[in-house]
Amino acid sequence: MSTLVKITFSRKFRIFRELARFAKNGQNLRK
């Protein structure tokens, strides 16, 4: 696997995790 692919994948994965955590916090606030 090339380094560029690794960097792009890790970045997308980090953004996905941030969005998931944000959605979870939003659900907690709504309750």
C-alpha positions as a printed Julia matrix, in Angstrom:
31×3 Matrix{Float64}:
   0.0    0.0    0.0
   1.41   3.39  -0.94
   1.95   6.09   1.65
  -0.46   8.47  -0.06
  -3.27   5.92   0.12
  -2.51   5.31   3.79
  -2.62   9.03   4.59
  -5.88   9.55   2.69
  -7.47   6.5    4.31
  -6.43   7.49   7.84
  -7.71  11.02   7.27
 -11.09   9.79   6.02
 -11.26   7.33   8.9
 -10.54  10.11  11.42
 -13.23  12.35   9.9
 -15.69   9.42   9.99
 -14.94   8.83  13.67
 -15.37  12.54  14.45
 -18.77  12.55  12.7
 -19.85   9.42  14.55
 -18.87  10.93  17.9
 -20.62  14.18  17.02
 -23.8   12.28  16.1
 -23.64  10.36  19.38
 -23.26  13.6   21.35
 -26.22  15.08  19.46
 -28.4   12.11  20.42
 -27.38  12.49  24.06
 -28.21  16.2   24.01
 -31.59  15.53  22.39
 -32.53  13.16  25.22
